[in-house]
Amino acid sequence: MRMGGTDVKLAIFSCDKSWGDKTMKLKTLIFMSAVALASTSIVRAETVDQIGTFAPTTFNTFQSALSQHDLGTISPPSVRNFAIVYDDFIFNTSGVIDSFSWVGAYELNTPGTIPVGGPNFQVNFYTSLGTNAASAIPVASFNLTPVNTNEVALGGANSGFFSYTTSGVTPFNVSAGTTYFASVIAQLDYGINGWGLALSNLGNSFSIRDFQADGDLDVLRQPSDAIDYAFRITAVPEPGSVAAILAVAGLVAFRRRRMAKKLCLIGE
């Protein structure tokens, strides 16, 4: 630009390559950092936690509800799943389930009644239980051995309560705003011991429970209860969501750099 016979370059359009490149790199770095920070808040994992700071100190069977598949031969096959609890949960954002933990207790807390390492478990997830939870079809179902559940005593060896964390669950998708139900069923001969899912003071005060009707072991009742159970479940963003955000950020940064170069040429 020429003013009064003197060549002048506007600073905003400066074509000093070393200065301009360094400035653009710095601006791009700042911009990408801001996008990364915003993306982290958008796509972070979401957890439904109904375990909280669960820390029992004494043995109390009334702090859990039986949820067990009796492997013994006393009960008829129609009611081997003689007690099952189902608790609901909802995620605010869609994602992929990648971890599930729960707390449970044994009915008997005497030597020899608790299986070494814990029982096998069946963990099921449902979107609907219909009018008969026992015949509902889960959207995901996992059969877990003690190797996959990592049983750990809580509140000391005499509390009877144990925590469990899965390591053998294949991730599956959940949709935002959809009500799901989780059930945890111990595979254990009731003649040896009973096992129940621990109660929780967190949640929405709603769950469903199947159990044998008094006086008629061939009939299962299915009441709804104003109680919740101790479990924790985490969903992480779907890989496609993260990739889309990063792709948009990269495109915006590229366009900003191109525009800056054009302005540089105009200012010469």
Secondary structure, DSSP 8 states (H G I E B T S, - for coil): -EETTEE---GGG---HHHHHHHHHHHHHHHHHHHHHHHHHHH--EEEES-TT----S--GGGEEE-EE--SSSS-GGGSS-EEEEEEEE-SS-EEEEEEEEEEEES--STTSS-TT--EEEEEEES--TT-GGG---SEEEEE-HHHH--EEESSTTS-EEEEE-SS---EEE-TT-EEEEEEEEE--TTT--EEEEEES-S-S-EEEEEEETTEEEEEE--EES-EE-EEEEEE--HHHHHHHHHHHHHHHHHHHHHHHHHHHHH-
